[in-house]
Amino acid sequence: QVQLVESGGGLVQAGGSLRLFCAASGRFILINTMGWYRQAPGKQRELVATVTRGGTTNYADSVKGRFTSSRDNAKNTVALQMNSLKLEDTAVYYCNAEVFASGTIDAWGQGTQVTVSS
């Protein structure tokens, strides 16, 4: 079993910053790609950012230049620094990880709410 636990969501004014954090625990061999997705009310879940084990990052066009994701392989954690937040960034943010255990597991966290107010 693999568990992903997010923290750091909350309410922030437009233009402000938040930092999300996700920690993986359980029994596994290693974690390949870790990332963040979000889902706004009435919309599909969408990619925000991913980080490979080697540190290569990929960002959605809508967050490039504002969000930065980083990870600590030794601690099995990934963070998402969100700056210059916009109203449209309001969503539930989910941590995701490709985990190698007895097989390959696509693990998800429970989600953390980010609300940007005007």
C-alpha positions, 0 to 999 in steps of 0.5 A, spaced: 500 500 500 502 507 498 499 513 501 500 520 499 498 525 503 497 533 501 498 539 505 498 546 505 492 548 501 488 554 504 485 561 502 489 566 499 488 573 495 489 574 488 496 575 487 498 571 493 502 565 494 501 558 497 506 552 498 503 545 497 506 539 500 506 531 499 509 526 502 509 518 500 509 513 505 508 505 505 512 499 502 514 500 495 521 500 491 521 507 488 517 512 486 518 515 478 514 521 476 511 525 482 506 531 480 500 535 481 493 535 478 487 540 479 480 539 479 475 545 479 468 545 480 464 542 473 471 541 470 475 535 468 482 534 472 488 537 469 495 536 469 499 542 473 506 540 474 510 533 474 517 532 476 521 526 474 526 522 478 531 525 475 528 532 476 525 534 469 519 538 470 513 539 466 508 545 467 501 546 464 501 552 460 497 556 465 502 556 470 508 556 467 512 562 470 508 562 476 508 555 479 515 551 481 515 544 483 520 540 486 522 533 490 526 530 495 527 523 492 530 521 499 524 523 503 519 521 497 516 528 497 514 533 492 512 540 493 508 545 489 510 553 490 504 557 487 506 564 486 502 570 483 495 566 484 489 567 480 482 566 481 482 561 476 487 557 480 481 555 485 481 548 485 482 541 489 489 540 488 491 532 488 498 529 488 500 523 484 505 518 483 508 513 479 510 508 484 514 501 483 512 496 488 510 489 486 507 492 480 506 499 478 501 503 482 498 510 480 497 513 486 493 519 488 492 523 494 486 525 497 486 532 495 487 539 498 483 545 497 486 551 494 481 558 494 483 564 491 479 570 492 479 577 489 
